[in-house]
Amino acid sequence: MGHHINAVVLKGPYDRKFAAVFDLKPIRLTDELTLLPLHARYVDHWAEKFCVTGFVDDVPRLNSNVVRCLLGYLAAEPLFAVIETDYFGGRGTQAAAVYGGMVEVMPPESGEFGPINKALRLLGVTAREDLDEFDTVGLRAHR
């Protein structure tokens, strides 16, 4: 089975009213982490509405200026990771970048394994015994 995620993982509280206004579908991962799924049409829609163009980097694919803008409405100085997975039949890649507000905390990285775990550690995740950070927060259940 394939595994494909494009999302933001946000640490800490956020304004639920703005999440609703932006039609985000928050998924609680832990007491402190929220998954905000993204897709290209969603990002394009808000980029057009806000007249915000451009990408921070080409990985993760949706690592765009408008995503950073939206997160600024959700939380003051948000700490968040933009993540992406693309696996099929056990083979594939993942990518992640971490930001504290508009400041880059972890530059965009991609590879077969590791970038998302590294990003989650920067968001404060400690892997449980026998699991990595990705599985500790339950990302395997989201596609």
C-alpha positions, 0 to 999 in steps of 0.5 A: 500500500502506498503512503502519501502525505503533504501536511504541516505538523504544528506544535502548540496551540492555534486559533481554531477560528482561523483554522475554520476560516482557512478550511483546514482539517486539523488532526490531533496527533498528540497533546502538543502536535496537530497535523494540518493536511495540505494539497496542491489545489488548496495551496494554490487557492489561498495563494491566489486569495492572498496574492502570495506567490512563490516557494520557500524551497522545492522540497517538500513540494508544498513548502510555499510562502502562502503556507507560512503566511497561513500559519502566521494567522493560526499562531503567534511565532508558530513552530511547525514542520512542512512534511511530505511522504511518497512511498509505494511498495516500501520504496519512496522518499520523504522530505521535511523542513522546520520553521519558527515563524518565518525563521528556518530552524531546519533547512529542507531535507529529503531522502528515503528515511530520516528527514521527518523524524529529524523534524519531529525531534525539533518539534519536541517528539521523543520516540517511544521504545521500539518506534521512531518519531514518525510512528510515535505520533501516529503518522503511519495512520495518515495517508 
